[in-house]
Amino acid sequence: MDAQLLAQVKEIASVWLSDEFDSQTRQEVQDLLNANDSTPLIDAFYKNLEFGTAGLRGIMGAGTNRMNRYTVGMATQGLCNYLKNTFPDKKEIKVVIGHDCRHNSEYFSQVAAEVFSANGIKVYLFDALRPTPEVSFAIRHLGCQSGVMITASHNPKEYNGYKVFWEDGAQIVAPHDSGIIKEVNKIDSPRQVNFEGEKTLIEEIGPAIDRSFIDAVKSLSLAPELIAKHADYPLVYTPIHGTGMRIVPRALEAFGFTNIFHVPQQDHVSGDFPTVVSPNPEEPAAMKMAMERAEETGSQLVLASDPDGDRIGVVARDKEGVLHLINGNLICTLLIYYSITRRKELGQMKGNEFVVKTIVTTDLIRSIAEKEEVSLYESYTGFKWIASIIREKEGKEKYIGGGEESYGFLWEDFIRDKSSVSACCLFSELAVWAKDKGLTLFDLLDEIYLKYGYYAEKGLNLVKKGREGAEEISKMMVNYRQNPLSDLAGSPIVSIKDFQSLQETDLKSGKVSPLAMPTSSNVLQFIAEDGSKLSIRPSGTEPKIKYYISIREEVINKEGLSEAKKEANLRIARVMDYLGLR
């Protein structure tokens, strides 16, 4: 144990024993100081919880490196200062605050409301938990300058977070992200925070916003007559103990679906997430109870949302009636395909439509967009970058959908963050649309592969914990740059995109071209001659290096599709072996 570090930590912790901290916090700190094992004390105080471009996220508890009343208050005070500096002439600065189902989420939302109001800022505070997309909607609907969502998304139950939005309803990007971080970093003590709220500036909101939000979501429907025809289409929905239970079933009913089955145990709002190990709809285990409910009820579709209701999970039946998980790449593909195809059926396409995907999301979407003559734009991972493109194109082009492989999708432009609410409704409509054509969703996917090419994706994470792990990840990225791949499962590499240097190198001609991205990012992409691709990047929030393998196979006819699927899986396995990931 580093004696100097421990001494520094104890000195910092001793400050938290003073009267400016509440009795519960003081007792928790004293217990840490008295404990025989000093590891929890060090972890709680060895650094300040970092306010990054997505806000705060961390384990709850006392300490400078924890989510608590004081770190939330300091972040809010910094945001208040930035808002007042940015809007000096605005008569009334307004914000929206929402929260999810996690422990202390409601309490942290109240703390934030008190600090905002104490600084003369008008607060619209949701009366109970609501999904993140509704917070984004409310910011725009109420003409606010900013907003905060208290959530740690699908992180373990010990975590909570503080997500900041700007006046367009999107998460913060440049220049506001760095500007807010600068102001937050100036607040180095709770003494600088005005915690004494002004009740007259805090207005509770809820049912009226719900109605407006659901009405707006309902207006997105492209096939109300088909839903009316198949209104009794059986489906299961689970919020996995989270915020979606407040809105998603109501939105599905507003769309016209009448045969919605719940998972009663998971309708129970709980920050303990008692029925799952991880409340993450990407995880098959998190979908298990809903799939069992589908078997009980004969439901054709299973839908889920994560704790803050922004991401969607989907399970559907094949033609043999077997339930299968649909991954994030295919959720995004199906919704974008439906958005384009259904609009063409209705004669709604004007020629100025565009879709967005992240750079690590399947290129099957690119193939669809190119063949259907719809503009495609690519962004970095994270929905704030998709929202930034929507804002840039607003008034010039028509946004008709965008998403990412990590189970996030946004159909509409009246909010600016991914939404399980609209995604659940539109995915259900898509399923009914396919059913009316005599197709399962997997039949529809095969039709898409035959028309646009077969793509198979595999995402992998290599965990490297601690300071040594971070250093190893950094060295790995250097090595990939200095010793690039020559081929990808048999297809030669023809292009390398380095988003850190913002350069693309054509290996055949040697030509180096700039990459038109808003900022640099530590991401490498190796593109093969046959259209396959490997993307590598360190995680921005976890001690991981992430790999995204995408294999493309030509498909001539239906008979060759099965062989293409087998070959793609074999090639993915070869890439995994090469990377040492099996």
N, C-alpha and C positions, 0 to 999 in steps of 0.2 A: 504493500500500500504506500502511495506517495504521501509522506508526512506533510510536505509543504501544501499539497492540494487539500488535504484533510483540514489543515489549520485554516486555510483560506475559506473553505466551505463553512467551517464552524463559526468563523467571524461573520460571514454573510448571514448565516442562519440565526445568529444571536440577535441581529437587527429585527427579525421577525418575532421576537419575544416582547417587543415594546408595545405600548398601549395603542399605537395606531393600527394594530392588527386585532381582529376579534378574538375572543377567548378560545373558540374552537380551533382556530388556526394556531394560536400560541401553544395550545396543548399538543397539537399534532407535531409541531416543530420540536417541542420539548421531548416528546416521545422518540423522535428521530435522533435527537442529541443523546438521549439516555441509552439507546439500543446498543447492544454489544457489536452487532454488525453495522458498520458505518456505510456500507454500500448504498442503501436506500437514501441516506442523508446526502451522500455525494451526488447521486443521480438527481435528487430534487433541487440541489443548489449549485452545482458546478458550473452552470451557465444560465443565461436568461432564455426563456422559451422564445424561439425566434419568430418574429412576425415576418412572414415571407409574402410572396406574390399572391398566395391564396389565403392569407390571413394567418390564424393560429391553428395548431393542432397538437395535442399532447395528452399525456396521462393526467387525470384529475388528482388534486391533492395540494397540500401546502408546499410552497417553494417557488423559487424564481423560474424553475424549469418545469412548471406544472400549470395546468389549467385551474384557475381559482378566481375568487372575487377580485383579487388585486391585479393579476395579469390581464384579466378581461377588462378591468377598469382602466388600466394603463393603455391598453390597445385602443379602447374607446376614446380616451382623452386625446391620444395622438390623432385619431381619425377626426374628432371634433375640430382640432386645431387646423388640420388640413382643409376640411370643408369650409371653415370660416375664412381661411386664407384664399381659397379658390373661388368662393362666391361672396366677396365682400359687399357687393351692392344688392344682394338678394334680400328682400324684406323678411322672408321666412325660409330658412333651410329646413327641409323635411327628410325624414328617414323612415324606413319600414324595418321592423324586427320580427323575425320568426324563429321557431325552435323545433327540434325533433323530439324523439321519445327518450333520449338518453338521460341518465342520472345527471342532475344539475342543469339540464338544458333550459328549463323554464326559469330557474333561479338566475342563470347567467344572462338570459334575455332581459330579466328585470333589472339586473345590475347595469347592463348596457343602456337600458331605457333611462335609468336614473342619471347616469353620467351625461348622456346626450341632452336630456332636458335641463340638467344643471348648467349646461353650457348654452342654453337658450335655443336649442334645436328642437323642432317639433317632431314628436315620435308617434308613429302608428304601430301599436304593439298588438300582435295577434293574441286573441283571447285563449288559445290553446294551441297544441302542436299543429303544424301545417307543413306540406311538402315544399321543398326548395323551389320548384317551379312556380308555386303560387306566390312566393315572396318576390321572385323576379317579375311576375305579372303585376303585383300590387305596386311595386316601385314605379312602373310605367303608368299604371292606371291612376295612381294618386299624384303623379307629377313630382316624385321625390328626387332628391339629388344623390341619395345613397341608400344602402340597406345592409342589414346583417342577418345571417342565418347561423344559429347556434347548432352545429352538427359536426360529427366526425365521420359522416358518410357510413361506410361499411366496416370501419375499424373495430377492433375488439371493444368490449363493453367498458374497459377502464379508461377509454379515450373520450375526449370531446374536442370541439373545434369552434372556430369563429371565422366564418366566411364572409368576405366583404364584396358588395356589389356597387356599381356606379349607376348613374342616372338613366342609362339605357337598359338597365335590368341585367347587365352582364357582369361577370366577375371582373375585377380590376385588371387593366393592362396599362402599358406605358401611355402617358407619363405618370398616371395616377398611382400605379403600384409603387414605383420608387419614391414618389413624393410622400405617400402615406407612410411607407416604411421609414423614411427619414424623420418624419414627425413623431412616429411611435418610438423610435430609438432615442429621441430627446427626452422622453419620459422615463427617468431612471429611478423613480421612487413613487410609492402610492401617495406621498404627501403632495405630489403635483396633480393629483386627480381630484376633481370636484365630484364627490359621490352624493351630494345633497340634492336629490332630484326635485324638479318642479312639477308637481302633479298636474297642473293646468295645461302643461305641454305634452302630456301623455294621453293619447286617445286609443282606446281599445277597439280593435276591428275584428271582423270574423264573418258572420253569415252573409252580409251584403257582398263582400269580396268573393266569398265562395260562389254565390249565385252568378256574379259577373264572370268569374273565371270559368265555371262550368258552361255557361252560355257561349263563351268565346271558344272553348274546346269543341262544343257541339257543332259550331258553325264550320268546323274543318271537314265534316263528313262529305265524302264523295259518292256514297252509295246508300242513301237513306232508304230507297225503295227495296234494295236487296236485304238490308237489315230487317225491314218490315216483313219481308217474305220469309226470312229465317230467324225471326226474333227469338225463337226458343232454342237457338244454337247453344248447346251446353258448354259452359266454361267455368274454370276454377280460378279464383283470384286470392292471393295471399299478400299482405303487407309485411310479413315477417316481423310482426310486433311494432311496425313503424307508422309513419305519418300517412302513408297511402290510404290507410283505412278510412280516413276522414273524407277523401275526395274521389278516389278511383272508382269504387262501386257506384257512386252517384253519377259520375261522368259516363260510365258504361250504360247505366240505365237511361241517361239523357240521350245517348246515341240510339237507344231502342232495344238493347239486349235485356231480355226478361228472365233468363235461365242461368243466373250467376250463383255459383256455389262458393261458400266460404270455407276456410279452415279455421274452425272456431277457436282452437287453442292459440293460433297465430294472429287472430284479431285482437287479442289481449295486448294492449300497449304496455311495453316493458323495456326498460333499459338494460335488463339482464338477458334479454333474448333467450328465454329459458328452453325453447324447443330446438335450438340450433347451436352448433359450435361457433359458426361465423354467420352473421346476418347478410351474407353476400350472395345475390342471385346468380353470380357466376359459378358458385360452388354447387355441384350436384347434391350434396348433403342438405343444403339449405332448401332445396326444392322437393325433398323426399316426401314430406307430409302432404304437400299439395298434389304430388303425383299419386299418392295413395288415395287421396280424396277424389281425384279424377277417375281412378279405377272403380271406386265405390259408386260414383254417379254416372259413369259412362261419358264423361266430358271429353270433348275433342281437343280442348286447348287449356293450357295452364299458364297463368300470368302471375308475375310477382314483381314487387318493387323493393328497393333497399330501404334502410331506416329513414332517410330523409326524402324518399320518394322521387329521386331524379333518375335512377337507372331501372331498367326493365329486365326481367328474366322471362324466358319463354320455353314451354315444352309443348310439343304437338304430336299427334298420331300419324303414322304412315298408313299406307293402304292396307296393311295387314292388321292395323289397329294397335300397333306397338307404340308406346310413348318414347319420344327422344328429345333430349335437350337441343335447343337451337342456339348456337353460339353468337357472340356479339357481332362478328363480321356478317353472319347470315341474317341476323335481325335487321341490321342496317341495309344490307343488300335488298332484302325482300321489301322493306318499306320504301326505299328509293325506287325500286322497279315498279311497285304499285303506284306510287305518286306520279311517275312519268306515264305509265301505261294507261291508268284510269283517266288521267287528264286528257290524254289523246283520244280515248274512247268518247269522252264528253265534249271534245272539240274546244277544250279550254287552253291549249298551249298557244302562246303568242309569239314564241321565238326568242324571248329574253329570259327564259328560266335558267336557274343554276342550282347545283347541289354542291355540298361540301363534305369532304372526308378528311381524316387526319392522315399524316404521311405513313402511319403504320397500319392503317385499315386496308382491307382487301382491295386489290386493283380490279377485281370483278366489277366494282362500282364504276371505275374509270372506263372499262370496256362497254358497260351499259350506256353511260353518258355519251361516249364518243359515237356509238352506233345510232343512238337516238337523237343526236345533235343537240344535246343539252350541255351547257357549260359546266365544267367541273373545276372547283378550286380545292387546293390542299392546304391544311393547316398543321401546326404542331399539335401534339397530344394535349388534351385539355379543352373543355368547351369554351373557355374564354376566347380562344383563338378562332373557333368557328363563329362565335358571336361577333368578333372583330371584323371578319369578312362580311357578315350580314350587314353590319353597320356601314362598312365601306361601300357596299353595293346598293344600299337602301335608296329607293327613288330612281334607280337606273336599271336594275335587273330584279327579277322576281325569284325570291328564295322559295324552293319547294321541298327542302329536306336536307338533313345532314346528320352525320353521326360518327361514332368511333367504335373500335373493336371492343372497348371495355364496357359494352352494354349500355351506351348512352345514345339517345336519338332525340332530335328536335324536328318536328314537322312544321311548326308555325313560326312566325316572326314577331308575334305580339308578346312573346317572352324571349329571353336571351340566355337560357341555360337548358340543359337536357331535361326532358320531362317524361316520367313514367306515365303521367296522366294521359296526355295525348297519345303517347306511344302504345299504351294498352288499348285505348279505344280504336286507333287506326289499325293496329295489328289484328284486332278482332274483326274489324271490317274487311281487312285483307283476306282473312281466313274464310269469311262468308262469301266474298267475291270469288275466291278460288273454288269453294264448294259449289257455287252456282254454275261453275264451268265443269263440274265433275272431277275436280282435282283436289288432292291433299296438298298441303304446303310443300311436301317433299316431291310430289309430282311437279309442282310449279318450279321448284328449284332445279329439277332435271331439265325442264324446258328452258330455263335461264342458261344453264350450262351448255346445252346444245346450241343455243343462239349466240352466246357471248364468250364461250370458252370455260374450261373447268379450272377452278382455283381451289387449293386446299391450304389452310393456314394452321400454324401451331405457334402458340405463345409459351415461352419458357422463362422462368426466373431462376437466377443463381444467387443465393443469399450469401453475403460476405459481411458479417457483423463487426461492429467496433471500429476503432481507428485504423487497425491493421487491415480490416476488410475494405474500408474506404480507400486506403492506399493501394490495395491490390486491384480494386476495380479501376482506379485511375491508371495503373500500369497496364492493365488489360486493354483499355481503350487506346493507349499509346501503341501497344503492340499490334492491334488491329489496323492502326493507321500506317505503321511502319512496315508491316508484313501482311498486306491485304490478301484476301482470298483470290484464287485464280479461277475457280469455277464453283458452281452451286449444284451439287448432285448431278454432275455430268454436263451441265450447260455452262459454257465459258462466261466469265464476268466481262461485261462490255462497258459498264459505267459504274463509277463510284461517286456517291453524293456525301459530302462531308458538311453537315449543317453547323459545325463549329467554325469552320473557315468560310462557310457559305460559298463553297465551290463544288462544281460537278466536273469530273474528269472523264472524258471519252477515251477509253483505253485503246481503241482502234486508231483514232486520229491523233491522240495526245492533246486534243483541244480541251482547254479549261474554261468553263463558263460560270458566271455568277448565279447563285440560287436566290431567287426573289422571295425572301422571307423577312418578316418584320424585325427579327433579331436572331442572334446566333443561338445554337443549342447543341449540346454534346450528343449528337446522334450521327451514326454512320449507316449508310445504305449501300449494299452491293447488289447491282441489278444484272441479271444474267441475260444471255442472248434470247432465251425462249420466253422471257417475261417474268421468270421467277425472281424472288427478291429476299434478301436477308437484311433486317434492320437490327441495330444494336444500340442500346442506350442505357446509361445508369438511371435508376429511379430517382426522381426528385424528392421523394418523401420517405423511402424505405431503403435499408441497406442491401440493395439488390442491383444486379446488372440484368437487363431485360433483353430477350431475344424474340424477334418476330420472324418466323419462317413462312414464306409464301411460295408455293409451287404451282406453276401453271402447266396444264396439259392440253394439247389440241384434241378436240373431240369432233369426229367427222359424222358419226351417226349414233343412234341410241344404243346399238350393240356395243359400240366402243366406249361408252360412258363408264360402264362397270370396270373395264380394264384401266381406264384413265384414273379412276378413283384409287384402285389398287396400286398403280404405279406411283401416283402422287404420295401415297402413304409410305411407300418404300423409299422414295427420295427424301421425304422429311426425316425418316429414320437415319438415312445416310448423313444428312446435314447434322443431326443431333450427335451422331457418333463422331463426326469430324470436330465438333465443338466440345466434345467430352461431356454431353448433357444427358447421357443415358446410363 
